[in-house]
């Protein structure tokens, strides 16, 4: 198979992809080269976050592979390639009663590894089954509690949609709460938890777990719930959870066996599970989670589908948002109207036949964090709804709180901005203060390596500190060094993306200090899993966190990682100030490029929602 060998030699596919195709070709001698190539590309696609490969997109995908040319093998019509694949012996139709081949081809001509096909099928079936259940509710009792949790609408504080979200979460054991930054997701979620726990009839209360994909996102969820909890009636928050977990910790991940303690044979002992930042959850992890849930356990998935997808294969939250039809059923509209005494407004007057999954969804779209003239808010909304109408030019400030500078022509501005960002670190006197400074401002990069990536920006920051007279005698371990964990360590309860600060203990020895729910804990350098300096971090690693001020640095050359979702995620990490350092042409390309994740889940959800 010279074409496959050529692809691997050029670095377009991995050795694993080549060996899979060659092995299946040996097992099935009648397999044509084009089928083997399709199989190799499907395997490669999984490594890039796709869960399937549309046959009609192979040529386009090949062109996106670092703009390297495909071998001269002529590509047949999709119908002919489908016929060849199904005849090769290694591929079966998705509709077959028994799936025993390593690859599957569905009715939409999407070729997938069997593992991912089954994962997405299980997710779709689980969500659709749960979506068809509607809880019996004491209308009068629930209305009274809703009225206490959400007083008469105050346009300055909350809207009908938040109250409707709480009512819908009571009616539907499966509930999706979507929304961008500052739309009141945590405000609403805290009240949902109070409502559900107060409606439970027995005296034990509701067994609730708060989870997120990463340690920092879980900690932020816990802190946000604790803050929101202070604003709800005292008698309705007795059973709220006092801790938040990562999904891996909740499921009891066993790294030695790559399995979970909780699974379909050992279900989680929960009445309600909340998953925040669900856009970061990959398909395999979502499948493991759904398998471990009791049929009677309520599930709330909370997040922003417009953010970057998960690092691993899949784009579950986006697939859910795309696979759901946009109308509630007449049954749900009627129940909501009974639960909410004030005029329901346009939220309940959606036309259409409705669908089970749509009955489980509320999208919060009104922002409360930003002023109406906030550039950060405007830019985020433009990126979500009408990206083609955005004009971002270096030197032309989008608004008072959004500033755009050229990398090459305004290097002094970058230096000045970095200096200003680092200045507060010189004044802090404790690790608590140092961590607070890091929360107030952070440098975000699209790339890990290179002069405009995390490594380059970290080096610039260390150089600036030396210019300010700060001694870095030991350049990789010194007082005030922010660090970020690069690999999960379950024994230490440290997770990829967690951030800490190097600071001396009482006797002067330097330790790494990390936040936890009751304060800080210190760890010796020798005990830490792999880490790196963290004056700067990638946009991917910044998901689940927020900063008062964000300095976003994009490379001067185009890169496949630059996308509208990456820019949106970076923009929505900023609360007060956003500085973008990039070239206008790069920003334009970034805005116009949507993150592409081939997946069959959205179509599966649409089919079972019909």
Secondary structure as UniProt FT lines:
FT   HELIX           2..9
FT   TURN            10..11
FT   HELIX           15..27
FT   TURN            29..30
FT   HELIX           33..47
FT   TURN            48..49
FT   STRAND          53..54
FT   HELIX           55..57
FT   HELIX           58..64
FT   TURN            65..67
FT   HELIX           78..87
FT   STRAND          91..93
FT   TURN            94..95
FT   STRAND          103..105
FT   TURN            107..108
FT   STRAND          110..113
FT   HELIX           114..131
FT   HELIX           139..149
FT   TURN            155..157
FT   HELIX           160..171
FT   STRAND          174..179
FT   TURN            181..182
FT   HELIX           185..199
FT   TURN            203..204
FT   STRAND          208..212
FT   HELIX           215..229
FT   TURN            230..231
FT   HELIX           234..236
FT   TURN            238..239
FT   STRAND          244..246
FT   HELIX           247..251
FT   STRAND          253..254
FT   TURN            255..258
FT   STRAND          259..260
FT   TURN            264..265
FT   STRAND          272..276
FT   HELIX           278..280
FT   HELIX           283..291
FT   TURN            295..296
FT   STRAND          298..303
FT   TURN            305..306
FT   HELIX           316..323
FT   HELIX           330..339
FT   HELIX           345..348
FT   TURN            356..357
FT   HELIX           358..360
FT   STRAND          361..364
FT   TURN            372..373
FT   HELIX           375..385
FT   HELIX           387..389
FT   TURN            394..395
FT   TURN            400..401
FT   STRAND          402..405
FT   TURN            407..409
FT   HELIX           411..423
FT   HELIX           424..426
FT   HELIX           431..440
FT   STRAND          441..445
FT   TURN            451..452
FT   HELIX           454..467
FT   TURN            468..469
FT   TURN            475..476
FT   TURN            479..480
FT   STRAND          482..485
FT   TURN            490..493
FT   TURN            496..497
FT   STRAND          499..504
FT   TURN            506..507
FT   STRAND          510..516
FT   TURN            517..518
FT   STRAND          519..523
FT   HELIX           525..527
FT   STRAND          531..533
FT   STRAND          536..538
FT   HELIX           539..542
FT   TURN            543..544
FT   STRAND          547..553
FT   TURN            560..561
FT   HELIX           564..571
FT   TURN            572..573
FT   STRAND          574..581
FT   HELIX           584..592
FT   HELIX           601..608
//
